[in-house]
């Protein structure tokens, strides 16, 4: 018997703690679906989600991050148009100057009040949840 399972992914909300207002880093995707997104990617076989998060952050932004906490898991079957994925989202901190690399064709640093709309995947929802947590200490509700 063969099973179809969601693919595990990680997304890393990176706060730059050496800058005023702790802005976050978003990448502009090089591959479909195109647009702005939270840095992240697929967990490799034999890899922990924590290792995947630090690896993906380094690959896409050049930053060495410190994982602060596992924020939430997002698993809506329609969150990724390519296939059913589930994302373990981390909040991390970093210092320095990020550089776009790997799957990121570009990146930008955004203050919390100027994050773009219409992000890839379900990243609009993730960042709305993150901002509620950052400003008010409210965690996302379980569905």
ROMI-515057 format. One record per atom (N, C-alpha, C, CB): x, y, z; residue in three letters. Coordinates in steps of 0.2 Angstrom, whole numbers, plus 5000, padded with zeros to 4 digits. Glycine has a CB too. Example, Ala and Ser with C-alpha at 12.3 -4.5 7.8 and 13.67 -1.06 7.14 Angstrom:
506649725039Ala
506249785039Ala
506649845039Ala
505749785045Ala
506449895035Ser
506849955036Ser
506450005039Ser
507049975029Ser
END
This chain:
500449945000Unk
500050005000Unk
500450065000Unk
499550005006Unk
500250114996Unk
500650174996Unk
500250234999Unk
500850194989Unk
500650275003Unk
500250335006Unk
500450405003Unk
500450335014Unk
500050445003Unk
500150515001Unk
500150555007Unk
499650544995Unk
500650595008Unk
500750635014Unk
500950705012Unk
501250605019Unk
500750755017Unk
501050815015Unk
501750825016Unk
500650865020Unk
502050865012Unk
502750875012Unk
502950925018Unk
503050905006Unk
503450915023Unk
503550955028Unk
504051015025Unk
503950925034Unk
503851075027Unk
504251135026Unk
504351175032Unk
503951175020Unk
504851225031Unk
504951275037Unk
504851345034Unk
505651265040Unk
504651395038Unk
504651465036Unk
504951495042Unk
503951495034Unk
505451545041Unk
505751575046Unk
505651655046Unk
506551565046Unk
505251675051Unk
505151755051Unk
505851775055Unk
504551765056Unk
506251815051Unk
506851835054Unk
506851915056Unk
507451825048Unk
506951925062Unk
506951995065Unk
507652015065Unk
506551995072Unk
507752075062Unk
508452095062Unk
508552145069Unk
508652145056Unk
508852115074Unk
508852145080Unk
509452195081Unk
509052095085Unk
509852205076Unk
510352265076Unk
510052325072Unk
510952245072Unk
509452325071Unk
509052385068Unk
508452405072Unk
508852365061Unk
508352475072Unk
507752495075Unk
507152465073Unk
507752575074Unk
506652455077Unk
506052425075Unk
506052355073Unk
505652465070Unk
506652325074Unk
506652245073Unk
506252225066Unk
506352205078Unk
506552255060Unk
506152245054Unk
506252165052Unk
506452285048Unk
505852145048Unk
505952075046Unk
506152065038Unk
505252035046Unk
506452015037Unk
506651995030Unk
506151955026Unk
507351965030Unk
506051985020Unk
505651945015Unk
506051935009Unk
504951975014Unk
505951875005Unk
506251864999Unk
505751874993Unk
506551794999Unk
506051884988Unk
505651884981Unk
505851814978Unk
505751944977Unk
505351774977Unk
505451704974Unk
505751704967Unk
504851664975Unk
506251664966Unk
506551654959Unk
506151604955Unk
507251634960Unk
505751564959Unk
505451504955Unk
504651514957Unk
505651434958Unk
504251484953Unk
503551484954Unk
503351454961Unk
503151454948Unk
502851474964Unk
502451544963Unk
502951604964Unk
501851544967Unk
502851654960Unk
503251714961Unk
502951764965Unk
503351744954Unk
503351804968Unk
503151854973Unk
503551854979Unk
502451844974Unk
503351894984Unk
503651904991Unk
503451844995Unk
503451974994Unk
503951824999Unk
503751765004Unk
504251775010Unk
503851695000Unk
504051735015Unk
504451725021Unk
505051675019Unk
504051695027Unk
505651685021Unk
506151635019Unk
505951565022Unk
506851655022Unk
506151515018Unk
505951445020Unk
506051395014Unk
505251445023Unk
505851335016Unk
505951285011Unk
505751215014Unk
506551285008Unk
505951165010Unk
505751095012Unk
506251065017Unk
505751055005Unk
506051025021Unk
506450985026Unk
506750925022Unk
506050965032Unk
507350925022Unk
507750865019Unk
507650805023Unk
508450875018Unk
507650745020Unk
507550685023Unk
508150675028Unk
507550625018Unk
508050655035Unk
508550645040Unk
508750715043Unk
509150615037Unk
508350765042Unk
508550835045Unk
507950855050Unk
508550885039Unk
508150885055Unk
507650905060Unk
507350975057Unk
507950915067Unk
506750995059Unk
506451055057Unk
506951115059Unk
505751065059Unk
507251115065Unk
507651165067Unk
508251175063Unk
507851145075Unk
508551115061Unk
509151115056Unk
508951145049Unk
509451045056Unk
508351125047Unk
508151145041Unk
507951225041Unk
507451115039Unk
507751245046Unk
507551315047Unk
508251365047Unk
507251335054Unk
508751335050Unk
509351375050Unk
509751375044Unk
509851355056Unk
509651315040Unk
509951305034Unk
509651345029Unk
509951225032Unk
508951345028Unk
508551385023Unk
508651455024Unk
507851365024Unk
508751485031Unk
508851555032Unk
509551575029Unk
508851565039Unk
510051535030Unk
510751545028Unk
510751545020Unk
511251495031Unk
510451495017Unk
510451485010Unk
510051545006Unk
510051425008Unk
509551565009Unk
509151615005Unk
509351685007Unk
508451605007Unk
509551695013Unk
509751765015Unk
510451775017Unk
509351785021Unk
510851725018Unk
511551735020Unk
511651745028Unk
511851785016Unk
511051745031Unk
511151765038Unk
511151705043Unk
510551805040Unk
511551705048Unk
511551655053Unk
511051675058Unk
512351645056Unk
510551635059Unk
509951655063Unk
510051615070Unk
509351635060Unk
509751645075Unk
509551615081Unk
508851595081Unk
509851655087Unk
508651535082Unk
507951515082Unk
507751535089Unk
507851445081Unk
507151575090Unk
506951595096Unk
506351555099Unk
506651675096Unk
505951535094Unk
505351495096Unk
505051465090Unk
504851525100Unk
504751405091Unk
504251375086Unk
503651415086Unk
504251295086Unk
503451445081Unk
502851495082Unk
502151455081Unk
502851545077Unk
502051425075Unk
501451385074Unk
501551345068Unk
500851445072Unk
501051295067Unk
501151255061Unk
500551265057Unk
501051175063Unk
500651275050Unk
500051295045Unk
500051235041Unk
500251365042Unk
499451205040Unk
499351145036Unk
498751145031Unk
499351085041Unk
498451195030Unk
497951195025Unk
498151165019Unk
497651275024Unk
497751115016Unk
497951075010Unk
498051125004Unk
497451025009Unk
497751185004Unk
497851224999Unk
498351285000Unk
497151254997Unk
498751285005Unk
499251335006Unk
499751345001Unk
499551325013Unk
499951284997Unk
500451284992Unk
500151264986Unk
501051244994Unk
500151304980Unk
499751274974Unk
500151214971Unk
499751334969Unk
500751204973Unk
501151154970Unk
500951084973Unk
501851164971Unk
500851074979Unk
500751014982Unk
500451034990Unk
501350964982Unk
500250974993Unk
500050985000Unk
500650985004Unk
499550925002Unk
500751045008Unk
501351045012Unk
501051065019Unk
501851105010Unk
501451055024Unk
501351085031Unk
501951125032Unk
501151035036Unk
501851185035Unk
502451225037Unk
502551235044Unk
502351295034Unk
503051225047Unk
503251235054Unk
503551305054Unk
503751185057Unk
503251355057Unk
503551425056Unk
503951445063Unk
502951475056Unk
504551465062Unk
504951485067Unk
505051565067Unk
505651455067Unk
505051595073Unk
505351665074Unk
506051655076Unk
504851705080Unk
506451695072Unk
507151695073Unk
507451765073Unk
507551655068Unk
508051775076Unk
508351845076Unk
509051835072Unk
508451865083Unk
509251895070Unk
509951895066Unk
510151965066Unk
509851865059Unk
510851965065Unk
511152035064Unk
511552035057Unk
511652045070Unk
511652095055Unk
512052095048Unk
511652115042Unk
512352025047Unk
511952105037Unk
511652135030Unk
511452075026Unk
512152175026Unk
510752055026Unk
510551995022Unk
510752005014Unk
509851985023Unk
510851955011Unk
510951955004Unk
510551895001Unk
511751935002Unk
510151914995Unk
509751864992Unk
510251804989Unk
509351894986Unk
510051744989Unk
510351684986Unk
509951624986Unk
511051674991Unk
510151574983Unk
509751514982Unk
509151524978Unk
509651474988Unk
508551514981Unk
507851524978Unk
507651594978Unk
507351474981Unk
508051634981Unk
507851704982Unk
508151754976Unk
507951734989Unk
507751784972Unk
508051824967Unk
508251894970Unk
507651824961Unk
507851914975Unk
507951974978Unk
507651964985Unk
507552034974Unk
507852014990Unk
507552014996Unk
507552094998Unk
507951975001Unk
507152105003Unk
507052165006Unk
506952165013Unk
506452205002Unk
507052215017Unk
506952225024Unk
506352265025Unk
507652255028Unk
505852245029Unk
505252275030Unk
505152295037Unk
504652235027Unk
504952355038Unk
504652365045Unk
503952335046Unk
504652445046Unk
503752325052Unk
503152285053Unk
502552325049Unk
502952275060Unk
502552385049Unk
501952425046Unk
502052435039Unk
501952495050Unk
502552405035Unk
502552415028Unk
502652345025Unk
503052465026Unk
502452295028Unk
502452225024Unk
501952225018Unk
502252175030Unk
502252205013Unk
501752205007Unk
501152155008Unk
502152185001Unk
500652165004Unk
500052125003Unk
500152074998Unk
499452165002Unk
499752024998Unk
499751974992Unk
500351934992Unk
499552004986Unk
500551914998Unk
501151864998Unk
501051804995Unk
501451865005Unk
501551764994Unk
501451694991Unk
501251644997Unk
502151664989Unk
500951594994Unk
500651544999Unk
500151575004Unk
501251505003Unk
500251555010Unk
499751585015Unk
500151635020Unk
499451525019Unk
500651665017Unk
501151705021Unk
500851765023Unk
501751715017Unk
500251795020Unk
499851845022Unk
499651825029Unk
499351865017Unk
499251775029Unk
498951745036Unk
499551735041Unk
498651685035Unk
500051705039Unk
500651695044Unk
500851755047Unk
501251655041Unk
500951805043Unk
501251875045Unk
500751915049Unk
501551915040Unk
500051905047Unk
499551935052Unk
499551905059Unk
498851925048Unk
499651835059Unk
499651805065Unk
500251825069Unk
499651725064Unk
500851835066Unk
501451845069Unk
501451925072Unk
502051845064Unk
501151965068Unk
501052035071Unk
500552035077Unk
500852085065Unk
500052005077Unk
499651995082Unk
500051975089Unk
499051955081Unk
500451925087Unk
500851895093Unk
501351945095Unk
501151835091Unk
501751975090Unk
502252025092Unk
501952085096Unk
502552045085Unk
501452115094Unk
501152175097Unk
500752165103Unk
500752215092Unk
500352105103Unk
499852095108Unk
499952025112Unk
499152095105Unk
500451985110Unk
500551925114Unk
500051875112Unk
500551935121Unk
499651885107Unk
499051835105Unk
499351785100Unk
498451875102Unk
499251725102Unk
499451665098Unk
498951655093Unk
499651605102Unk
499051625087Unk
498551605082Unk
498051555086Unk
498851575076Unk
497451555084Unk
496951505086Unk
496951445082Unk
496251535086Unk
496851385085Unk
496851325082Unk
496151325078Unk
496951265087Unk
496151295072Unk
495551295069Unk
495051235071Unk
495651275061Unk
END
